Amino acid sequence: MPDLSNLDLAKAFGQSGCPLCRVLAGGERRDIASFAREGRFAPQAQGRFRRAGGYCRRHAWLLHAARRLAELADDLAKFDRKRDYCYRDEPKGKEQDSWTRTVALYGGEPDRS
């Protein structure tokens, strides 16, 4: 019977792949996203982070990917808002191709051969 301490693990058993890897990866992504959002503004956290030597290559890449996804989500929200007639006169920017970047990210680049 799952309880709060093992609910993520219980859910992971219902998915493909190793349930422990899935739970650990989910926690890792949450921690990286949390530090990227909040820790970078806390001077004490920044100092401890620098003294520790920063991220390893793997976690630096995960942080980079998380930031790119957050930026893409922001651009998609702007694109959607500017489609509304109330905001149609706002200047258009890089958000205009956010939907194609999303398709490319999740669906892959089209084969142009």
N, C-alpha and C positions, 0 to 999 in steps of 0.2 A: 504494500500500500504506500503510494508516494506521500511524502509530507513536504513541508516547505524547504527542508534541507536537501532533498534529492529530487525536486520536481523537474529541474532542467534535465537531469540524468534520465528520469522516467520518460520524459518526452523524447529524448534522444534515442531511446531504444526503439521507438516507432519509426525511425528514419534510417536511411541506408548509411553505411559506413560505420566506423568505430564510434560508439556513443561517448566514450571518454574524450576522444579527440574533438568531437563536435562541441561538447560542453566547455572544454578548456579553450578552444578557439573563440567561442562566443564570449567568454569572460575576458579574454585577451583583447578582442575588438572593443568591448565596452570600456575597459580600462584605458586603452589608447585614446579612444574618442573622448573620454572624460578628461584626461590630461590635456589633450589638444584644446578642448573647450575651456576648461577652468584653470588648470595648472599653469598654463603659460602666463596667466595674469597675476599669479601669486609669486612675489619676489623670493620668498623662502623656498618654494618648490623649484623655481628656476635655478637658484643657487645649488641646491642639493642635486638637481639633475646634472648641472655642469660639472660639479665635483665628482659625480659618479661616472663621468665620461660620455654621457649622452646615450643615445639608442644604439643597439647593435644593428647590423645591416638589415636583418629580417624585420625588426620592429620599425626601423626608419622607413622601410618600404611600405609596411602596413599603415603607418601614419600618413605617408604621402598619398596612398590610395584612398584613405578615409577622407583626407582633405579634398581630394579631387571629386569624390562622390558628393561631399557636402556642397562644394562649389557648383557642381552640376545641378543638384537639387535646388539650390538658390536660383540659378539661371532659369530652370524650368518654371519655378514659381513666378519669376518676373515675366517670362514669356507668356505664361497663361494670363497673368493679370493685364498685360498690355494688349491682349486680344479683346478685352472687354471694351466696349465703345466709350466708356467713361475715361479710359486712360489711353485711347488710341493716338492722342497727340503727343504723348511723352516720347522723348528721343529713343530711338531704337539702338540697341547695343549688341554685345556679344551673346546676349540671351536669345537672339533670333535664330541661332543655329543649335540651340540646346537640345531640341528634340532630335536632330540628326546625330548629335554626339551621343545621346542616350541610346538610340537605335544601334549605333556603331559599337557602343560599349557592351550592350547586352546581346546583340544579334550578330556582331562581327561585321567587319567591313564587307561591302558587296564585292563579288568577283567580277572584275571588269575585263576579263579576258574574252 
